[in-house]
Amino acid sequence: MFTKSKSFSFITKGKECQSFVSKVKGKKPLFLLVIGGTETALIPGISLAGKNIEELKLTPALDADFLIFKLGQFTKKLPVSPNGIPSPAILSKAVIDLLDLDLSVIDTGVFVKPQGKHISLNMGPAKSLVTGKALSPIKTDFLFQKGEKLACNLTEYSYVVIGECVPGGTTTALSVLCSLGINAFDLVSS
C-alpha cells in the first residue's frame, strides 16, 4: 500500500546552497565514485546501463576503469545503452580531467571488479529489491560503518563530489526513498 509522502524541494534550500558554494569556492574536491551491483538490474527493462545483461554486469567496472586510467591506457569499450547512448562516465571524466581532481573508487559489491586501483568491500552484488531482502541487516550495517570510517579519512578535502555507477540503482533509490515516505518520483533520474 502506498502511503502519503511529503515532498522535498531544492528550491526552498536556496540560501543553504548559496552558503555552501561560498564556503567551497576555489577549493578542490575529491571525486568519489561508488560502484555496485544489484540483481534488480537483471530484471528486463529496468536498466539501460548496457546493451544486454552481460554488458550491464560489466558497466561499473568499465566506468571505473575509464575514470581511473589515462585515455591512452583505457583500451576497452565504454558501455552504451540499447539505444546507443554512451556512458555518463564521459562527462565525469571530462570534469575530473579539466579540474585535475583526485579520484577514489569504492566497490560496494559488483558483478565484475575494475582492474584499476580501488577500495573493495568484497560484498558481492545485492539481491533484487523485489525479494524484500536486497541486503541483509548485517551487510547494511557493515556498509554503513565502512562508509563512516572511510569518510573520516577524507578530512583533507573541503568537500567531496560523489558519483555512482549501480545499474538498477535509480530504481532502488526511488524504492528506498518512497519506503521512507518521501515522494521522490520527480527527484530521481538516471
C-alpha positions in Angstrom: 0.0 0.0 0.0 1.3 3.5 -0.9 1.4 5.9 1.9 1.1 9.7 1.5 4.6 11.1 1.5 6.0 14.6 2.0 7.5 16.4 -1.0 11.0 17.8 -1.0 12.2 20.8 -2.9 15.7 22.1 -3.6 14.2 25.5 -4.5 13.4 26.1 -0.8 17.0 25.4 0.1 18.5 28.2 -2.0 20.2 30.1 0.9 21.8 26.9 2.2 23.1 26.1 -1.3 24.5 29.6 -1.8 26.2 29.4 1.6 27.8 26.1 0.7 29.0 27.4 -2.6 30.6 30.4 -0.9 32.4 28.2 1.5 34.0 25.9 -1.1 34.6 28.3 -3.9 38.1 27.9 -5.3 38.7 24.7 -3.2 39.4 21.4 -4.9 37.1 18.4 -4.0 37.7 14.7 -4.1 35.7 12.9 -6.8 34.5 9.7 -5.2 33.0 7.0 -7.4 30.9 4.4 -5.7 30.2 1.3 -7.8 27.9 -1.5 -7.0 25.7 -4.2 -8.4 22.2 -5.4 -7.8 20.2 -8.2 -9.2 17.4 -5.6 -9.6 19.2 -4.6 -12.8 18.8 -8.1 -14.2 15.0 -7.5 -14.4 14.4 -6.9 -18.2 13.8 -3.2 -18.9 14.9 -1.9 -15.5 18.3 -0.6 -16.5 19.7 0.8 -19.7 23.3 0.6 -18.5 24.3 -1.9 -21.2 23.1 -3.4 -24.4 22.3 -6.7 -22.7 22.6 -8.4 -19.2 26.2 -9.5 -19.6 27.3 -6.0 -20.7 25.3 -4.5 -17.9 27.2 -6.6 -15.3 30.5 -5.1 -16.7 29.3 -1.4 -16.6 30.5 -0.4 -13.1 34.0 -1.9 -13.7 34.3 -0.3 -17.1 33.1 3.1 -15.9 35.6 3.0 -13.0 38.5 2.0 -15.2 37.6 4.7 -17.7 37.9 7.3 -14.9 41.0 5.7 -13.3 43.2 5.3 -16.4 44.5 7.9 -18.7 42.8 8.0 -22.1 45.6 6.2 -23.9 45.7 3.5 -21.2 42.0 2.6 -21.3 41.7 0.0 -24.1 38.2 -1.4 -23.6 34.9 -0.1 -24.9 32.7 2.0 -22.8 29.2 0.6 -22.2 26.3 2.0 -24.2 22.6 1.7 -23.7 20.4 -0.4 -26.0 19.7 2.8 -27.9 23.4 3.6 -28.4 23.7 6.3 -25.7 27.2 6.3 -24.2 28.0 6.0 -20.5 27.7 9.2 -18.5 31.2 8.4 -17.3 32.3 10.5 -20.3 31.0 13.7 -18.5 32.6 12.7 -15.2 36.0 12.0 -17.0 35.8 15.5 -18.6 35.2 17.2 -15.2 37.9 15.1 -13.4 40.5 15.9 -16.1 39.5 19.5 -16.6 39.7 20.3 -12.9 42.6 17.9 -12.2 40.6 16.2 -9.4 41.8 13.4 -7.1 39.7 10.3 -7.7 38.8 7.4 -5.4 36.7 4.4 -6.4 34.9 2.3 -3.8 33.5 -1.1 -4.8 30.5 -1.8 -2.6 29.7 -5.1 -4.4 29.9 -5.6 -8.1 29.5 -8.5 -10.5 32.9 -7.8 -12.1 35.7 -5.9 -10.4 37.6 -3.0 -12.0 41.2 -3.5 -13.0 42.4 -0.1 -11.7 43.2 0.9 -8.2 40.1 0.8 -6.0 38.8 0.1 -2.5 36.9 -3.2 -2.4 34.5 -4.0 0.4 34.0 -7.5 -1.1 30.3 -7.6 -0.5 29.1 -9.1 -3.8 26.0 -7.7 -5.6 22.8 -7.1 -3.8 19.8 -9.3 -4.3 16.8 -7.9 -6.2 14.7 -5.4 -4.4 11.6 -7.4 -5.3 12.7 -10.0 -2.8 12.3 -7.5 0.0 15.8 -8.7 1.2 18.2 -7.0 -1.2 20.7 -6.5 1.6 20.7 -8.2 4.9 20.8 -6.1 8.1 24.3 -7.3 8.7 25.5 -6.2 5.3 23.7 -2.9 5.6 25.3 -2.2 8.9 28.7 -3.2 7.6 28.4 -0.8 4.6 27.2 2.0 6.9 30.1 1.5 9.3 32.6 1.3 6.4 31.2 4.5 4.9 31.6 6.3 8.2 35.2 5.1 8.6 36.1 6.0 5.0 34.5 9.4 5.4 36.7 10.1 8.5 39.8 9.7 6.2 38.6 12.4 3.8 39.1 15.4 6.1 41.9 16.9 3.9 39.2 17.8 1.3 36.9 20.8 1.7 34.1 18.7 0.1 33.5 15.5 -1.8 31.7 15.0 -5.1 30.1 11.6 -5.1 29.2 9.8 -8.3 27.8 6.3 -8.6 27.5 3.6 -11.1 25.0 1.0 -10.0 22.9 -0.4 -12.8 19.4 -0.7 -11.3 20.4 1.9 -8.7 17.9 4.6 -9.8 15.0 2.1 -9.3 16.5 1.0 -6.0 17.0 4.6 -4.8 13.4 5.5 -5.7 12.1 2.5 -3.9 14.1 3.3 -0.8 13.0 7.0 -0.7 9.4 6.0 -1.2 9.6 3.5 1.6 10.9 6.3 3.8 7.8 8.3 3.0 9.5 10.7 0.5 7.6 11.3 -2.7 10.7 11.2 -4.9 9.1 10.3 -8.3 10.2 13.7 -9.8 13.5 13.8 -7.9 15.3 10.7 -9.1 16.6 10.2 -12.6 19.2 8.2 -14.4 
